Amino acid sequence: MKFKLDAHYSEKELEFLEKHNCKILSEIKLSKTNFSEYEVPRRMFLYGGTYIAEIVDDETQSFVWAVLSEWKGVYHFAECYDCLEAMEQGL
């Protein structure tokens, strides 16, 4: 499945992405996913070798940054962070 992604970021987010040499993605193709209706990625970037996506938290209905992981050939979102700074500390 191919996901079309929003590539617009705030000035503060762009500063973070540039500081860490992140690659902003406009689309990504994932073969098998196990996403809930809330977990469809809105924006996504590559942080080092890790794919990070902005998704909706199913409990709070707010946007969070989540780590894309693969287990047994199926993609899912693992850890979630409420801001980029928390993600930086968590990774």
mmCIF file as gemmi writes it, N, C-alpha and C atoms, coordinates in Angstrom:
data_model
loop_
_atom_site.group_PDB
_atom_site.id
_atom_site.type_symbol
_atom_site.label_atom_id
_atom_site.label_alt_id
_atom_site.label_comp_id
_atom_site.label_asym_id
_atom_site.label_entity_id
_atom_site.label_seq_id
_atom_site.pdbx_PDB_ins_code
_atom_site.Cartn_x
_atom_site.Cartn_y
_atom_site.Cartn_z
_atom_site.occupancy
_atom_site.B_iso_or_equiv
_atom_site.pdbx_formal_charge
_atom_site.auth_seq_id
_atom_site.auth_asym_id
_atom_site.pdbx_PDB_model_num
ATOM 1 N N . MET Axp A 1 ? 0.839 -1.164 0 1 0 ? 1 A 1
ATOM 2 C CA . MET Axp A 1 ? 0 0 0 1 0 ? 1 A 1
ATOM 3 C C . MET Axp A 1 ? 0.89 1.235 0 1 0 ? 1 A 1
ATOM 4 N N . LYS Axp A 2 ? 0.532 2.208 -0.819 1 0 ? 2 A 1
ATOM 5 C CA . LYS Axp A 2 ? 1.297 3.448 -0.885 1 0 ? 2 A 1
ATOM 6 C C . LYS Axp A 2 ? 0.54 4.537 -0.124 1 0 ? 2 A 1
ATOM 7 N N . PHE Axp A 3 ? 1.255 5.229 0.752 1 0 ? 3 A 1
ATOM 8 C CA . PHE Axp A 3 ? 0.686 6.326 1.524 1 0 ? 3 A 1
ATOM 9 C C . PHE Axp A 3 ? 1.241 7.64 0.993 1 0 ? 3 A 1
ATOM 10 N N . LYS Axp A 4 ? 0.372 8.568 0.631 1 0 ? 4 A 1
ATOM 11 C CA . LYS Axp A 4 ? 0.762 9.927 0.252 1 0 ? 4 A 1
ATOM 12 C C . LYS Axp A 4 ? 0.816 10.736 1.539 1 0 ? 4 A 1
ATOM 13 N N . LEU Axp A 5 ? 1.889 11.462 1.735 1 0 ? 5 A 1
ATOM 14 C CA . LEU Axp A 5 ? 2.131 12.154 2.996 1 0 ? 5 A 1
ATOM 15 C C . LEU Axp A 5 ? 2.196 13.662 2.799 1 0 ? 5 A 1
ATOM 16 N N . ASP Axp A 6 ? 1.775 14.379 3.812 1 0 ? 6 A 1
ATOM 17 C CA . ASP Axp A 6 ? 1.898 15.831 3.845 1 0 ? 6 A 1
ATOM 18 C C . ASP Axp A 6 ? 3.368 16.148 4.108 1 0 ? 6 A 1
ATOM 19 N N . ALA Axp A 7 ? 3.946 17.043 3.345 1 0 ? 7 A 1
ATOM 20 C CA . ALA Axp A 7 ? 5.366 17.385 3.513 1 0 ? 7 A 1
ATOM 21 C C . ALA Axp A 7 ? 5.544 18.796 4.066 1 0 ? 7 A 1
ATOM 22 N N . HIS Axp A 8 ? 4.496 19.355 4.663 1 0 ? 8 A 1
ATOM 23 C CA . HIS Axp A 8 ? 4.566 20.694 5.231 1 0 ? 8 A 1
ATOM 24 C C . HIS Axp A 8 ? 4.845 20.602 6.737 1 0 ? 8 A 1
ATOM 25 N N . TYR Axp A 9 ? 5.848 21.341 7.174 1 0 ? 9 A 1
ATOM 26 C CA . TYR Axp A 9 ? 6.26 21.342 8.574 1 0 ? 9 A 1
ATOM 27 C C . TYR Axp A 9 ? 6.384 22.786 9.046 1 0 ? 9 A 1
ATOM 28 N N . SER Axp A 10 ? 6.192 22.985 10.338 1 0 ? 10 A 1
ATOM 29 C CA . SER Axp A 10 ? 6.356 24.323 10.908 1 0 ? 10 A 1
ATOM 30 C C . SER Axp A 10 ? 7.834 24.702 10.888 1 0 ? 10 A 1
ATOM 31 N N . GLU Axp A 11 ? 8.101 25.973 11.113 1 0 ? 11 A 1
ATOM 32 C CA . GLU Axp A 11 ? 9.487 26.447 11.133 1 0 ? 11 A 1
ATOM 33 C C . GLU Axp A 11 ? 10.285 25.734 12.233 1 0 ? 11 A 1
ATOM 34 N N . LYS Axp A 12 ? 9.683 25.568 13.403 1 0 ? 12 A 1
ATOM 35 C CA . LYS Axp A 12 ? 10.351 24.884 14.514 1 0 ? 12 A 1
ATOM 36 C C . LYS Axp A 12 ? 10.637 23.417 14.159 1 0 ? 12 A 1
ATOM 37 N N . GLU Axp A 13 ? 9.677 22.754 13.53 1 0 ? 13 A 1
ATOM 38 C CA . GLU Axp A 13 ? 9.878 21.362 13.12 1 0 ? 13 A 1
ATOM 39 C C . GLU Axp A 13 ? 10.978 21.264 12.075 1 0 ? 13 A 1
ATOM 40 N N . LEU Axp A 14 ? 10.987 22.188 11.12 1 0 ? 14 A 1
ATOM 41 C CA . LEU Axp A 14 ? 12.03 22.185 10.087 1 0 ? 14 A 1
ATOM 42 C C . LEU Axp A 14 ? 13.42 22.386 10.695 1 0 ? 14 A 1
ATOM 43 N N . GLU Axp A 15 ? 13.521 23.235 11.706 1 0 ? 15 A 1
ATOM 44 C CA . GLU Axp A 15 ? 14.804 23.429 12.382 1 0 ? 15 A 1
ATOM 45 C C . GLU Axp A 15 ? 15.275 22.122 13.011 1 0 ? 15 A 1
ATOM 46 N N . PHE Axp A 16 ? 14.371 21.408 13.662 1 0 ? 16 A 1
ATOM 47 C CA . PHE Axp A 16 ? 14.702 20.115 14.274 1 0 ? 16 A 1
ATOM 48 C C . PHE Axp A 16 ? 15.151 19.122 13.195 1 0 ? 16 A 1
ATOM 49 N N . LEU Axp A 17 ? 14.39 19.04 12.106 1 0 ? 17 A 1
ATOM 50 C CA . LEU Axp A 17 ? 14.7 18.085 11.042 1 0 ? 17 A 1
ATOM 51 C C . LEU Axp A 17 ? 16.04 18.399 10.386 1 0 ? 17 A 1
ATOM 52 N N . GLU Axp A 18 ? 16.315 19.674 10.164 1 0 ? 18 A 1
ATOM 53 C CA . GLU Axp A 18 ? 17.592 20.066 9.569 1 0 ? 18 A 1
ATOM 54 C C . GLU Axp A 18 ? 18.751 19.779 10.524 1 0 ? 18 A 1
ATOM 55 N N . LYS Axp A 19 ? 18.559 20.078 11.792 1 0 ? 19 A 1
ATOM 56 C CA . LYS Axp A 19 ? 19.593 19.845 12.809 1 0 ? 19 A 1
ATOM 57 C C . LYS Axp A 19 ? 20.018 18.374 12.836 1 0 ? 19 A 1
ATOM 58 N N . HIS Axp A 20 ? 19.068 17.47 12.631 1 0 ? 20 A 1
ATOM 59 C CA . HIS Axp A 20 ? 19.335 16.038 12.705 1 0 ? 20 A 1
ATOM 60 C C . HIS Axp A 20 ? 19.448 15.367 11.331 1 0 ? 20 A 1
ATOM 61 N N . ASN Axp A 21 ? 19.552 16.177 10.288 1 0 ? 21 A 1
ATOM 62 C CA . ASN Axp A 21 ? 19.714 15.658 8.917 1 0 ? 21 A 1
ATOM 63 C C . ASN Axp A 21 ? 18.628 14.651 8.544 1 0 ? 21 A 1
ATOM 64 N N . CYS Axp A 22 ? 17.396 14.958 8.902 1 0 ? 22 A 1
ATOM 65 C CA . CYS Axp A 22 ? 16.271 14.063 8.6 1 0 ? 22 A 1
ATOM 66 C C . CYS Axp A 22 ? 15.817 14.254 7.162 1 0 ? 22 A 1
ATOM 67 N N . LYS Axp A 23 ? 15.312 13.202 6.589 1 0 ? 23 A 1
ATOM 68 C CA . LYS Axp A 23 ? 14.774 13.252 5.23 1 0 ? 23 A 1
ATOM 69 C C . LYS Axp A 23 ? 13.246 13.247 5.327 1 0 ? 23 A 1
ATOM 70 N N . ILE Axp A 24 ? 12.619 14.291 4.787 1 0 ? 24 A 1
ATOM 71 C CA . ILE Axp A 24 ? 11.16 14.382 4.767 1 0 ? 24 A 1
ATOM 72 C C . ILE Axp A 24 ? 10.635 13.522 3.621 1 0 ? 24 A 1
ATOM 73 N N . LEU Axp A 25 ? 9.63 12.706 3.912 1 0 ? 25 A 1
ATOM 74 C CA . LEU Axp A 25 ? 9.061 11.824 2.909 1 0 ? 25 A 1
ATOM 75 C C . LEU Axp A 25 ? 7.72 12.374 2.412 1 0 ? 25 A 1
ATOM 76 N N . SER Axp A 26 ? 7.489 12.297 1.106 1 0 ? 26 A 1
ATOM 77 C CA . SER Axp A 26 ? 6.207 12.723 0.544 1 0 ? 26 A 1
ATOM 78 C C . SER Axp A 26 ? 5.306 11.518 0.279 1 0 ? 26 A 1
ATOM 79 N N . GLU Axp A 27 ? 5.906 10.334 0.268 1 0 ? 27 A 1
ATOM 80 C CA . GLU Axp A 27 ? 5.131 9.093 0.136 1 0 ? 27 A 1
ATOM 81 C C . GLU Axp A 27 ? 5.978 7.934 0.634 1 0 ? 27 A 1
ATOM 82 N N . ILE Axp A 28 ? 5.304 6.854 0.98 1 0 ? 28 A 1
ATOM 83 C CA . ILE Axp A 28 ? 6.004 5.636 1.398 1 0 ? 28 A 1
ATOM 84 C C . ILE Axp A 28 ? 5.144 4.442 1.003 1 0 ? 28 A 1
ATOM 85 N N . LYS Axp A 29 ? 5.8 3.386 0.566 1 0 ? 29 A 1
ATOM 86 C CA . LYS Axp A 29 ? 5.11 2.151 0.209 1 0 ? 29 A 1
ATOM 87 C C . LYS Axp A 29 ? 5.429 1.105 1.267 1 0 ? 29 A 1
ATOM 88 N N . LEU Axp A 30 ? 4.382 0.581 1.892 1 0 ? 30 A 1
ATOM 89 C CA . LEU Axp A 30 ? 4.523 -0.45 2.91 1 0 ? 30 A 1
ATOM 90 C C . LEU Axp A 30 ? 3.688 -1.649 2.477 1 0 ? 30 A 1
ATOM 91 N N . SER Axp A 31 ? 4.313 -2.813 2.427 1 0 ? 31 A 1
ATOM 92 C CA . SER Axp A 31 ? 3.628 -3.99 1.899 1 0 ? 31 A 1
ATOM 93 C C . SER Axp A 31 ? 2.48 -4.454 2.784 1 0 ? 31 A 1
ATOM 94 N N . LYS Axp A 32 ? 2.737 -4.728 4.037 1 0 ? 32 A 1
ATOM 95 C CA . LYS Axp A 32 ? 1.693 -5.19 4.955 1 0 ? 32 A 1
ATOM 96 C C . LYS Axp A 32 ? 1.697 -4.303 6.183 1 0 ? 32 A 1
ATOM 97 N N . THR Axp A 33 ? 0.516 -3.823 6.558 1 0 ? 33 A 1
ATOM 98 C CA . THR Axp A 33 ? 0.425 -2.96 7.738 1 0 ? 33 A 1
ATOM 99 C C . THR Axp A 33 ? -0.625 -3.492 8.699 1 0 ? 33 A 1
ATOM 100 N N . ASN Axp A 34 ? -0.458 -3.086 9.948 1 0 ? 34 A 1
ATOM 101 C CA . ASN Axp A 34 ? -1.424 -3.434 10.987 1 0 ? 34 A 1
ATOM 102 C C . ASN Axp A 34 ? -1.831 -2.136 11.685 1 0 ? 34 A 1
ATOM 103 N N . PHE Axp A 35 ? -2.235 -1.125 10.891 1 0 ? 35 A 1
ATOM 104 C CA . PHE Axp A 35 ? -2.593 0.178 11.419 1 0 ? 35 A 1
ATOM 105 C C . PHE Axp A 35 ? -4.073 0.205 11.781 1 0 ? 35 A 1
ATOM 106 N N . SER Axp A 36 ? -4.383 0.839 12.904 1 0 ? 36 A 1
ATOM 107 C CA . SER Axp A 36 ? -5.783 1.09 13.237 1 0 ? 36 A 1
ATOM 108 C C . SER Axp A 36 ? -6.26 2.263 12.38 1 0 ? 36 A 1
ATOM 109 N N . GLU Axp A 37 ? -7.533 2.593 12.46 1 0 ? 37 A 1
ATOM 110 C CA . GLU Axp A 37 ? -8.06 3.705 11.674 1 0 ? 37 A 1
ATOM 111 C C . GLU Axp A 37 ? -7.389 5.024 12.047 1 0 ? 37 A 1
ATOM 112 N N . TYR Axp A 38 ? -6.86 5.133 13.257 1 0 ? 38 A 1
ATOM 113 C CA . TYR Axp A 38 ? -6.2 6.351 13.717 1 0 ? 38 A 1
ATOM 114 C C . TYR Axp A 38 ? -4.734 6.417 13.304 1 0 ? 38 A 1
ATOM 115 N N . GLU Axp A 39 ? -4.156 5.298 12.953 1 0 ? 39 A 1
ATOM 116 C CA . GLU Axp A 39 ? -2.717 5.228 12.735 1 0 ? 39 A 1
ATOM 117 C C . GLU Axp A 39 ? -2.266 5.459 11.297 1 0 ? 39 A 1
ATOM 118 N N . VAL Axp A 40 ? -3.138 5.921 10.444 1 0 ? 40 A 1
ATOM 119 C CA . VAL Axp A 40 ? -2.724 6.227 9.077 1 0 ? 40 A 1
ATOM 120 C C . VAL Axp A 40 ? -1.773 7.425 9.162 1 0 ? 40 A 1
ATOM 121 N N . PRO Axp A 41 ? -0.557 7.286 8.657 1 0 ? 41 A 1
ATOM 122 C CA . PRO Axp A 41 ? 0.419 8.367 8.812 1 0 ? 41 A 1
ATOM 123 C C . PRO Axp A 41 ? 0.027 9.625 8.046 1 0 ? 41 A 1
ATOM 124 N N . ARG Axp A 42 ? 0.143 10.765 8.718 1 0 ? 42 A 1
ATOM 125 C CA . ARG Axp A 42 ? -0.142 12.059 8.099 1 0 ? 42 A 1
ATOM 126 C C . ARG Axp A 42 ? 1.127 12.651 7.508 1 0 ? 42 A 1
ATOM 127 N N . ARG Axp A 43 ? 2.204 12.665 8.295 1 0 ? 43 A 1
ATOM 128 C CA . ARG Axp A 43 ? 3.515 13.131 7.848 1 0 ? 43 A 1
ATOM 129 C C . ARG Axp A 43 ? 4.537 12.098 8.294 1 0 ? 43 A 1
ATOM 130 N N . MET Axp A 44 ? 5.675 12.056 7.6 1 0 ? 44 A 1
ATOM 131 C CA . MET Axp A 44 ? 6.676 11.05 7.943 1 0 ? 44 A 1
ATOM 132 C C . MET Axp A 44 ? 8.053 11.551 7.523 1 0 ? 44 A 1
ATOM 133 N N . PHE Axp A 45 ? 9.051 11.173 8.324 1 0 ? 45 A 1
ATOM 134 C CA . PHE Axp A 45 ? 10.432 11.504 7.981 1 0 ? 45 A 1
ATOM 135 C C . PHE Axp A 45 ? 11.348 10.385 8.454 1 0 ? 45 A 1
ATOM 136 N N . LEU Axp A 46 ? 12.553 10.398 7.911 1 0 ? 46 A 1
ATOM 137 C CA . LEU Axp A 46 ? 13.575 9.415 8.272 1 0 ? 46 A 1
ATOM 138 C C . LEU Axp A 46 ? 14.553 10.088 9.22 1 0 ? 46 A 1
ATOM 139 N N . TYR Axp A 47 ? 14.656 9.564 10.433 1 0 ? 47 A 1
ATOM 140 C CA . TYR Axp A 47 ? 15.515 10.09 11.495 1 0 ? 47 A 1
ATOM 141 C C . TYR Axp A 47 ? 16.615 9.06 11.708 1 0 ? 47 A 1
ATOM 142 N N . GLY Axp A 48 ? 17.808 9.328 11.155 1 0 ? 48 A 1
ATOM 143 C CA . GLY Axp A 48 ? 18.859 8.31 11.163 1 0 ? 48 A 1
ATOM 144 C C . GLY Axp A 48 ? 18.364 7.153 10.297 1 0 ? 48 A 1
ATOM 145 N N . GLY Axp A 49 ? 18.26 5.972 10.863 1 0 ? 49 A 1
ATOM 146 C CA . GLY Axp A 49 ? 17.727 4.827 10.133 1 0 ? 49 A 1
ATOM 147 C C . GLY Axp A 49 ? 16.315 4.464 10.562 1 0 ? 49 A 1
ATOM 148 N N . THR Axp A 50 ? 15.635 5.383 11.269 1 0 ? 50 A 1
ATOM 149 C CA . THR Axp A 50 ? 14.323 5.1 11.835 1 0 ? 50 A 1
ATOM 150 C C . THR Axp A 50 ? 13.255 5.944 11.158 1 0 ? 50 A 1
ATOM 151 N N . TYR Axp A 51 ? 12.159 5.308 10.757 1 0 ? 51 A 1
ATOM 152 C CA . TYR Axp A 51 ? 11.036 6.031 10.178 1 0 ? 51 A 1
ATOM 153 C C . TYR Axp A 51 ? 10.125 6.508 11.301 1 0 ? 51 A 1
ATOM 154 N N . ILE Axp A 52 ? 9.829 7.81 11.278 1 0 ? 52 A 1
ATOM 155 C CA . ILE Axp A 52 ? 8.972 8.436 12.274 1 0 ? 52 A 1
ATOM 156 C C . ILE Axp A 52 ? 7.753 8.99 11.548 1 0 ? 52 A 1
ATOM 157 N N . ALA Axp A 53 ? 6.566 8.715 12.096 1 0 ? 53 A 1
ATOM 158 C CA . ALA Axp A 53 ? 5.321 9.178 11.466 1 0 ? 53 A 1
ATOM 159 C C . ALA Axp A 53 ? 4.483 9.955 12.455 1 0 ? 53 A 1
ATOM 160 N N . GLU Axp A 54 ? 3.751 10.916 11.939 1 0 ? 54 A 1
ATOM 161 C CA . GLU Axp A 54 ? 2.775 11.624 12.751 1 0 ? 54 A 1
ATOM 162 C C . GLU Axp A 54 ? 1.432 10.914 12.563 1 0 ? 54 A 1
ATOM 163 N N . ILE Axp A 55 ? 0.875 10.443 13.671 1 0 ? 55 A 1
ATOM 164 C CA . ILE Axp A 55 ? -0.397 9.727 13.654 1 0 ? 55 A 1
ATOM 165 C C . ILE Axp A 55 ? -1.3 10.311 14.743 1 0 ? 55 A 1
ATOM 166 N N . VAL Axp A 56 ? -2.557 9.895 14.753 1 0 ? 56 A 1
ATOM 167 C CA . VAL Axp A 56 ? -3.489 10.319 15.785 1 0 ? 56 A 1
ATOM 168 C C . VAL Axp A 56 ? -3.467 9.289 16.908 1 0 ? 56 A 1
ATOM 169 N N . ASP Axp A 57 ? -3.32 9.772 18.146 1 0 ? 57 A 1
ATOM 170 C CA . ASP Axp A 57 ? -3.386 8.907 19.321 1 0 ? 57 A 1
ATOM 171 C C . ASP Axp A 57 ? -4.843 8.504 19.519 1 0 ? 57 A 1
ATOM 172 N N . ASP Axp A 58 ? -5.113 7.212 19.542 1 0 ? 58 A 1
ATOM 173 C CA . ASP Axp A 58 ? -6.498 6.738 19.642 1 0 ? 58 A 1
ATOM 174 C C . ASP Axp A 58 ? -7.148 7.064 20.986 1 0 ? 58 A 1
ATOM 175 N N . GLU Axp A 59 ? -6.356 7.358 22.013 1 0 ? 59 A 1
ATOM 176 C CA . GLU Axp A 59 ? -6.913 7.683 23.326 1 0 ? 59 A 1
ATOM 177 C C . GLU Axp A 59 ? -7.214 9.178 23.487 1 0 ? 59 A 1
ATOM 178 N N . THR Axp A 60 ? -6.285 10.027 23.039 1 0 ? 60 A 1
ATOM 179 C CA . THR Axp A 60 ? -6.439 11.476 23.242 1 0 ? 60 A 1
ATOM 180 C C . THR Axp A 60 ? -6.946 12.21 22.005 1 0 ? 60 A 1
ATOM 181 N N . GLN Axp A 61 ? -6.927 11.545 20.855 1 0 ? 61 A 1
ATOM 182 C CA . GLN Axp A 61 ? -7.315 12.141 19.572 1 0 ? 61 A 1
ATOM 183 C C . GLN Axp A 61 ? -6.395 13.297 19.165 1 0 ? 61 A 1
ATOM 184 N N . SER Axp A 62 ? -5.194 13.35 19.721 1 0 ? 62 A 1
ATOM 185 C CA . SER Axp A 62 ? -4.228 14.377 19.347 1 0 ? 62 A 1
ATOM 186 C C . SER Axp A 62 ? -3.115 13.737 18.522 1 0 ? 62 A 1
ATOM 187 N N . PHE Axp A 63 ? -2.384 14.568 17.796 1 0 ? 63 A 1
ATOM 188 C CA . PHE Axp A 63 ? -1.286 14.063 16.979 1 0 ? 63 A 1
ATOM 189 C C . PHE Axp A 63 ? -0.086 13.732 17.844 1 0 ? 63 A 1
ATOM 190 N N . VAL Axp A 64 ? 0.568 12.615 17.525 1 0 ? 64 A 1
ATOM 191 C CA . VAL Axp A 64 ? 1.793 12.179 18.195 1 0 ? 64 A 1
ATOM 192 C C . VAL Axp A 64 ? 2.779 11.702 17.132 1 0 ? 64 A 1
ATOM 193 N N . TRP Axp A 65 ? 4.039 11.626 17.522 1 0 ? 65 A 1
ATOM 194 C CA . TRP Axp A 65 ? 5.08 11.08 16.649 1 0 ? 65 A 1
ATOM 195 C C . TRP Axp A 65 ? 5.321 9.641 17.061 1 0 ? 65 A 1
ATOM 196 N N . ALA Axp A 66 ? 5.291 8.725 16.091 1 0 ? 66 A 1
ATOM 197 C CA . ALA Axp A 66 ? 5.406 7.299 16.385 1 0 ? 66 A 1
ATOM 198 C C . ALA Axp A 66 ? 6.512 6.665 15.544 1 0 ? 66 A 1
ATOM 199 N N . VAL Axp A 67 ? 7.154 5.673 16.124 1 0 ? 67 A 1
ATOM 200 C CA . VAL Axp A 67 ? 8.23 4.935 15.461 1 0 ? 67 A 1
ATOM 201 C C . VAL Axp A 67 ? 7.624 3.795 14.662 1 0 ? 67 A 1
ATOM 202 N N . LEU Axp A 68 ? 7.958 3.733 13.375 1 0 ? 68 A 1
ATOM 203 C CA . LEU Axp A 68 ? 7.488 2.656 12.514 1 0 ? 68 A 1
ATOM 204 C C . LEU Axp A 68 ? 8.381 1.439 12.731 1 0 ? 68 A 1
ATOM 205 N N . SER Axp A 69 ? 7.765 0.314 13.023 1 0 ? 69 A 1
ATOM 206 C CA . SER Axp A 69 ? 8.502 -0.931 13.258 1 0 ? 69 A 1
ATOM 207 C C . SER Axp A 69 ? 7.934 -2.03 12.375 1 0 ? 69 A 1
ATOM 208 N N . GLU Axp A 70 ? 8.732 -3.067 12.199 1 0 ? 70 A 1
ATOM 209 C CA . GLU Axp A 70 ? 8.292 -4.237 11.433 1 0 ? 70 A 1
ATOM 210 C C . GLU Axp A 70 ? 8.482 -5.473 12.292 1 0 ? 70 A 1
ATOM 211 N N . TRP Axp A 71 ? 7.47 -6.312 12.329 1 0 ? 71 A 1
ATOM 212 C CA . TRP Axp A 71 ? 7.548 -7.574 13.056 1 0 ? 71 A 1
ATOM 213 C C . TRP Axp A 71 ? 6.88 -8.639 12.214 1 0 ? 71 A 1
ATOM 214 N N . LYS Axp A 72 ? 7.652 -9.663 11.889 1 0 ? 72 A 1
ATOM 215 C CA . LYS Axp A 72 ? 7.183 -10.769 11.049 1 0 ? 72 A 1
ATOM 216 C C . LYS Axp A 72 ? 6.579 -10.275 9.732 1 0 ? 72 A 1
ATOM 217 N N . GLY Axp A 73 ? 7.234 -9.274 9.135 1 0 ? 73 A 1
ATOM 218 C CA . GLY Axp A 73 ? 6.818 -8.768 7.833 1 0 ? 73 A 1
ATOM 219 C C . GLY Axp A 73 ? 5.632 -7.829 7.845 1 0 ? 73 A 1
ATOM 220 N N . VAL Axp A 74 ? 5.142 -7.457 9.03 1 0 ? 74 A 1
ATOM 221 C CA . VAL Axp A 74 ? 3.992 -6.561 9.138 1 0 ? 74 A 1
ATOM 222 C C . VAL Axp A 74 ? 4.439 -5.275 9.836 1 0 ? 74 A 1
ATOM 223 N N . TYR Axp A 75 ? 4.116 -4.136 9.216 1 0 ? 75 A 1
ATOM 224 C CA . TYR Axp A 75 ? 4.48 -2.847 9.792 1 0 ? 75 A 1
ATOM 225 C C . TYR Axp A 75 ? 3.433 -2.395 10.801 1 0 ? 75 A 1
ATOM 226 N N . HIS Axp A 76 ? 3.93 -1.801 11.9 1 0 ? 76 A 1
ATOM 227 C CA . HIS Axp A 76 ? 3.058 -1.252 12.93 1 0 ? 76 A 1
ATOM 228 C C . HIS Axp A 76 ? 3.808 -0.104 13.607 1 0 ? 76 A 1
ATOM 229 N N . PHE Axp A 77 ? 3.109 0.655 14.43 1 0 ? 77 A 1
ATOM 230 C CA . PHE Axp A 77 ? 3.75 1.749 15.146 1 0 ? 77 A 1
ATOM 231 C C . PHE Axp A 77 ? 4.041 1.318 16.568 1 0 ? 77 A 1
ATOM 232 N N . ALA Axp A 78 ? 5.272 1.562 16.984 1 0 ? 78 A 1
ATOM 233 C CA . ALA Axp A 78 ? 5.72 1.178 18.327 1 0 ? 78 A 1
ATOM 234 C C . ALA Axp A 78 ? 5.598 2.384 19.253 1 0 ? 78 A 1
ATOM 235 N N . GLU Axp A 79 ? 6.698 2.859 19.765 1 0 ? 79 A 1
ATOM 236 C CA . GLU Axp A 79 ? 6.695 3.958 20.729 1 0 ? 79 A 1
ATOM 237 C C . GLU Axp A 79 ? 6.058 5.21 20.144 1 0 ? 79 A 1
ATOM 238 N N . CYS Axp A 80 ? 5.361 5.957 21.007 1 0 ? 80 A 1
ATOM 239 C CA . CYS Axp A 80 ? 4.751 7.223 20.611 1 0 ? 80 A 1
ATOM 240 C C . CYS Axp A 80 ? 5.275 8.335 21.516 1 0 ? 80 A 1
ATOM 241 N N . TYR Axp A 81 ? 5.441 9.521 20.928 1 0 ? 81 A 1
ATOM 242 C CA . TYR Axp A 81 ? 5.953 10.683 21.648 1 0 ? 81 A 1
ATOM 243 C C . TYR Axp A 81 ? 5.085 11.89 21.319 1 0 ? 81 A 1
ATOM 244 N N . ASP Axp A 82 ? 4.843 12.737 22.313 1 0 ? 82 A 1
ATOM 245 C CA . ASP Axp A 82 ? 3.971 13.882 22.089 1 0 ? 82 A 1
ATOM 246 C C . ASP Axp A 82 ? 4.651 15.06 21.4 1 0 ? 82 A 1
ATOM 247 N N . CYS Axp A 83 ? 5.983 15.048 21.333 1 0 ? 83 A 1
ATOM 248 C CA . CYS Axp A 83 ? 6.708 16.114 20.633 1 0 ? 83 A 1
ATOM 249 C C . CYS Axp A 83 ? 8.045 15.562 20.12 1 0 ? 83 A 1
ATOM 250 N N . LEU Axp A 84 ? 8.662 16.31 19.226 1 0 ? 84 A 1
ATOM 251 C CA . LEU Axp A 84 ? 9.926 15.864 18.641 1 0 ? 84 A 1
ATOM 252 C C . LEU Axp A 84 ? 11.047 15.81 19.671 1 0 ? 84 A 1
ATOM 253 N N . GLU Axp A 85 ? 11.034 16.718 20.635 1 0 ? 85 A 1
ATOM 254 C CA . GLU Axp A 85 ? 12.076 16.728 21.66 1 0 ? 85 A 1
ATOM 255 C C . GLU Axp A 85 ? 11.988 15.468 22.523 1 0 ? 85 A 1
ATOM 256 N N . ALA Axp A 86 ? 10.773 15.05 22.871 1 0 ? 86 A 1
ATOM 257 C CA . ALA Axp A 86 ? 10.594 13.818 23.659 1 0 ? 86 A 1
ATOM 258 C C . ALA Axp A 86 ? 11.042 12.604 22.839 1 0 ? 86 A 1
ATOM 259 N N . MET Axp A 87 ? 10.76 12.637 21.539 1 0 ? 87 A 1
ATOM 260 C CA . MET Axp A 87 ? 11.19 11.549 20.669 1 0 ? 87 A 1
ATOM 261 C C . MET Axp A 87 ? 12.707 11.471 20.628 1 0 ? 87 A 1
ATOM 262 N N . GLU Axp A 88 ? 13.353 12.619 20.532 1 0 ? 88 A 1
ATOM 263 C CA . GLU Axp A 88 ? 14.812 12.671 20.492 1 0 ? 88 A 1
ATOM 264 C C . GLU Axp A 88 ? 15.395 12.058 21.769 1 0 ? 88 A 1
ATOM 265 N N . GLN Axp A 89 ? 14.834 12.363 22.902 1 0 ? 89 A 1
ATOM 266 C CA . GLN Axp A 89 ? 15.304 11.824 24.169 1 0 ? 89 A 1
ATOM 267 C C . GLN Axp A 89 ? 15.013 10.32 24.287 1 0 ? 89 A 1
ATOM 268 N N . GLY Axp A 90 ? 13.872 9.879 23.745 1 0 ? 90 A 1
ATOM 269 C CA . GLY Axp A 90 ? 13.471 8.481 23.834 1 0 ? 90 A 1
ATOM 270 C C . GLY Axp A 90 ? 14.252 7.563 22.925 1 0 ? 90 A 1
ATOM 271 N N . LEU Axp A 91 ? 14.741 8.096 21.83 1 0 ? 91 A 1
ATOM 272 C CA . LEU Axp A 91 ? 15.505 7.266 20.905 1 0 ? 91 A 1
ATOM 273 C C . LEU Axp A 91 ? 16.947 7.381 21.267 1 0 ? 91 A 1
